[in-house]
Amino acid sequence: MRVSLRKATEGEHAIAVASAMEAVEFRFGDQSMDLLLGYRCTEAIAAHIGRLTDRVVLVADRRVYSVWGESLRHCLAAHVAVSCFQLDAAESEKSLGVVQSILDQAVAAGATRRSVIVSLGGGLTGNLAGLAAGLLFRGVRLMHVPTTLLAMSDSVLSQKQAVNGVAAKNLYGLYHPAQLSCIDVQYLQTLPPAELSAGIVELCKNGLAFDVAILPQLERLAHARTEPSAWLELVKLGIRSKQLLLRQDPLESGCGVVLEYGHTVGHALELETGTLTHGNAVGLGMLAAASISRARGWLSEAEEWRHAELLVRAGAPVSLPRPVSAEALLTRIRRDNKRGRIALQAHQHAFVLLRRLGQPALNAGLPLVAVDETEIRAALEKLSSGYYCRAGPTS
């Protein structure tokens, strides 16, 4: 695997106006996405986007826009026509109805096939913008200006665009790669601590599930989380890990399914509690998965506890914020979007489990295995008991 990290040069047309930023080429198989990384680069980002289109449809998280949006819009307007759709970044807004509103407003504002949809916000905003871009005129160009660590280091590094159904996450969607993602870590200055911790958790997921080499760096960087240089290093760790998989599995349908580690229970917790961030819900989902793996004799007690230790270092919870019904969670898990990927019997569900740190269990070549509801209930009971709040392993 080679991630191309190179300084922009004057002769490179694609990044000439962003000379203050670092250019990264990210590969989805035979396709590529340009990444620009830097700090305090609003004008460079706007100038670069302006060279690529004559009209921007800016899809923005309303809270983010109130802090950062006018500056970006003003800089963009110096180069292109700009219309803006603002939304509340809540799971209830991640719907086909909101996508319809974005599309209708884009058309009313004069969008054409040459137009570009640009997201400004976190992963939820990026997904809504991405699905709209994939549908408008059967596909227009997509660009991201992510404003959360999770989006910068994880969600923009994917072709998957989706919205939620009534009772489960990411049921309706398509594959539509972004042409460009502009990562300016200045936006992390106003990111709530829980959101920063959520991004670090997703990076821990990568290390635990398939890229153990990054775990020492993550532990070091978790203590320097207020420094822009550390933010850039964290983003690059996410790029490194995801490129390991997506160069060979661009649609995340083979080895890339391992990125779903912690998500089966995590998605259910995110929707059921309504208060957990995506990353922190995934962290608790990883604890549930680790508990099941240990009960099967795959992970050692020390490996299970490594999960909890990393979450604590990341500032993430290791217990539920309030009591949650196991039956309510199972109802959501029964609608999980991994259904149909592997053969299952009644009362079984597809999980990513680990045989050891960095080594997922395989089933017909896929990193998914069948897990019985009795195993899930036992893991949820352990999580609810506050087990991971105690000092650590007994051995």
Buried (B, 14 or more C-beta within 10 A) or exposed (E): EEBEBEEBEEEEEBBBBBBBBBBBBBBBEEEEBBBBBBBEBBBBBBBBBBEBBEBBBBBBBBBBBEEBBEEBBEBBEEBBBBBBBBBEBEBEBBBBEBBEBBBEBBBEBEBEEEBBBBBBBBBBBBBBBBBBBBBBBEEBBBBBBBBBBBBBBBBBBBBBBBBBBEEBBBBBBBBBBBBBBBBBBBBBEEBEEBBBBBBBBBBBBBBBBBBBEBBEBBBEBBEEBEEBEBBBBBBBBBBBBBBBBBBEBBEBEBBBBBBBBBBBBBBBBBBBBEEBBBBBBBBBBBBBBBBBBBBBEBBBEEBBBBBBBBBBBBBBBBBBEEEBEBEEBBBBBBBBBBEEBBEBEEEBBBBBBBBEBBBBBEBEEBBBBBBBBEBBBBBBEBBBEEBBEEEEBEE
